[in-house]
Amino acid sequence: MAESLLVGAVNDGAYKKTAASQEATKSNSTTSTSKTAESKGTQYNQEMFLQLLVAEMQYQDPLEPTDNGQYVAQLASFTQIEAIQSVQNDMATIEANSLVGKYVVINDNNKEVRGKVNFVSQDDDGTMYVNVNEKNYKVDDIESVVDEAYYGAVVMIEAFNDAYNKLPTLENVTLGNEKEITEAVTIFNSMDNYTQSFLKDEVKENLTKIAARFDELAKAREEAKKAKEAAEAEAKKDAETTTEETTANPAVEATEETKITDDKEQETNVEGV
């Protein structure tokens, strides 16, 4: 009879593998080929089970043979386990595919990655991947699946926090802070009620006060500008009026010049006397 891949002996009714058997088994697992590593592992388990079953039948105690019903029960148990594993694999695939279009949070080497799942793929080893932000990540690395509205709110709040942290204190608000204040107010006004509910009341109040203070300064600047423009216009108007009067009455100007000349002559005569 040809030598079996599994060679061993039965001690006290239990099958014991020899070193040669273990090496043969290791060699068999190394050289076996399959389409995927997952299916290879499944085939290996099937082969192992059948070989162990055959070995048990070969080395059973002839005086107390094992009941055939026990073999059937073992085979049925293994079949059930195999079916359960298949169902689990199918469920994992279905679960992964259900993530398409949803927003997830992924732990990528202790770095948080968030985004929308574009598609799901599976490699030759049976590992499932999700494509987020144009990059593939293992499904097992997903920490949470978030609601779309919640995800949008979190992104908006983070943008607002970045802008809010650039704002000056209320006492230090100047007209030079227009860009920072406008950015924070614009983001806040674009939020819906749900998103605004993520902000603390004191943050909202402080933003309102800072914006009001800036509006006061801007209004004062505008009023000062208008007052200056009005004063310049009035001065220009007065200058034009004076020029027009002088041009329109040349005789008056001449009379005044003659009077000045006569006054000078009288002063000269007095000095001569």
WOBELWO-V253677 format. One record per residue. RES is the residue in one small letter. PSI is psi in whole degrees, -180 to 180 (none if undefined). NEAR is the number of other ideal C-beta (glycine too) atoms within 10 Angstrom. Layout:
RES_PSI_NEAR ; RES_PSI_NEAR
This chain:
m_136_4 ; a_147_4 ; e_132_8 ; s_151_13 ; l_-29_16 ; l_111_22 ; v_130_15 ; g_-166_19 ; a_161_10 ; v_118_14 ; n_120_9 ; d_39_6 ; g_3_11 ; a_137_10 ; y_128_16 ; k_123_11 ; k_141_15 ; t_172_12 ; a_-39_9 ; a_-39_13 ; s_-42_18 ; q_-41_13 ; e_-39_10 ; a_-42_18 ; t_-43_17 ; k_-42_10 ; s_-39_11 ; n_-41_15 ; s_-28_14 ; t_-39_7 ; t_-12_7 ; s_146_12 ; t_152_6 ; s_174_13 ; k_-39_8 ; t_158_14 ; a_-32_13 ; e_-45_16 ; s_-32_12 ; k_-43_16 ; g_-38_16 ; t_-44_16 ; q_-40_14 ; y_-43_15 ; n_-40_14 ; q_-47_13 ; e_-43_15 ; m_-45_15 ; f_-46_17 ; l_-40_12 ; q_-40_17 ; l_-38_15 ; l_-44_14 ; v_-43_13 ; a_-41_19 ; e_-39_18 ; m_-38_12 ; q_-38_13 ; y_18_18 ; q_157_14 ; d_116_10 ; p_-24_6 ; l_-27_5 ; e_70_8 ; p_151_9 ; t_140_13 ; d_136_9 ; n_-30_9 ; g_-30_8 ; q_-38_10 ; y_-44_13 ; v_-40_10 ; a_-40_11 ; q_-43_15 ; l_-40_13 ; a_-39_10 ; s_-43_11 ; f_-40_15 ; t_-40_12 ; q_-43_10 ; i_-42_12 ; e_-40_14 ; a_-41_10 ; i_-43_10 ; q_-40_14 ; s_-42_11 ; v_-41_10 ; q_-41_10 ; n_-41_14 ; d_-41_10 ; m_-39_10 ; a_-40_15 ; t_-44_15 ; i_-43_9 ; e_-43_12 ; a_-43_18 ; n_-27_14 ; s_-12_12 ; l_-13_19 ; v_128_13 ; g_-5_10 ; k_160_15 ; y_132_21 ; v_160_21 ; v_124_17 ; i_139_22 ; n_102_15 ; d_93_12 ; n_50_6 ; n_15_5 ; k_132_7 ; e_128_9 ; v_130_17 ; r_147_16 ; g_-177_17 ; k_137_16 ; v_118_23 ; n_-44_14 ; f_170_13 ; v_140_18 ; s_166_11 ; q_131_16 ; d_-176_12 ; d_-20_11 ; d_-1_10 ; g_5_15 ; t_133_14 ; m_138_18 ; y_148_18 ; v_142_25 ; n_115_16 ; v_129_22 ; n_41_12 ; e_25_7 ; k_145_13 ; n_137_13 ; y_150_19 ; k_142_14 ; v_-34_19 ; d_-18_11 ; d_-4_15 ; i_125_19 ; e_-34_12 ; s_156_10 ; v_126_13 ; v_155_16 ; d_148_10 ; e_-43_11 ; a_-41_12 ; y_-43_13 ; y_-44_18 ; g_-39_16 ; a_-42_19 ; v_-43_16 ; v_-42_13 ; m_-43_19 ; i_-40_17 ; e_-41_9 ; a_-40_15 ; f_-43_23 ; n_-40_14 ; d_-42_12 ; a_-39_18 ; y_-37_19 ; n_-14_9 ; k_-8_12 ; l_148_20 ; p_170_15 ; t_165_8 ; l_-38_11 ; e_-22_6 ; n_15_10 ; v_131_20 ; t_172_10 ; l_-18_11 ; g_-10_9 ; n_17_18 ; e_-44_12 ; k_-48_9 ; e_-44_18 ; i_-42_22 ; t_-40_13 ; e_-48_17 ; a_-43_23 ; v_-39_17 ; t_-45_11 ; i_-44_18 ; f_-43_20 ; n_-21_8 ; s_-8_11 ; m_147_18 ; d_176_11 ; n_-37_6 ; y_-45_12 ; t_-41_20 ; q_-24_16 ; s_-15_9 ; f_-17_15 ; l_147_16 ; k_152_8 ; d_-38_7 ; e_-30_8 ; v_-44_15 ; k_-44_12 ; e_-42_10 ; n_-41_15 ; l_-42_19 ; t_-43_12 ; k_-43_12 ; i_-43_22 ; a_-40_17 ; a_-42_11 ; r_-42_18 ; f_-40_21 ; d_-38_11 ; e_-45_11 ; l_-41_15 ; a_-39_13 ; k_-43_10 ; a_-41_11 ; r_-42_11 ; e_-42_10 ; e_-40_10 ; a_-37_10 ; k_-44_10 ; k_-40_10 ; a_-41_10 ; k_-44_10 ; e_-38_10 ; a_-42_10 ; a_-42_10 ; e_-39_10 ; a_-40_10 ; e_-43_10 ; a_-40_10 ; k_-39_10 ; k_-43_10 ; d_-42_10 ; a_-42_10 ; e_-37_10 ; t_-44_10 ; t_-43_10 ; t_-42_10 ; e_-40_10 ; e_-40_11 ; t_-42_11 ; t_-36_9 ; a_-19_8 ; n_73_11 ; p_-29_9 ; a_-39_7 ; v_-41_11 ; e_-39_11 ; a_-43_10 ; t_-43_11 ; e_-38_10 ; e_-39_9 ; t_-41_9 ; k_-41_10 ; i_-40_9 ; t_-43_10 ; d_-41_9 ; d_-40_10 ; k_-39_9 ; e_-41_9 ; q_-39_10 ; e_-35_9 ; t_-43_9 ; n_-41_8 ; v_-43_8 ; e_-34_7 ; g_-39_5 ; v_none_4
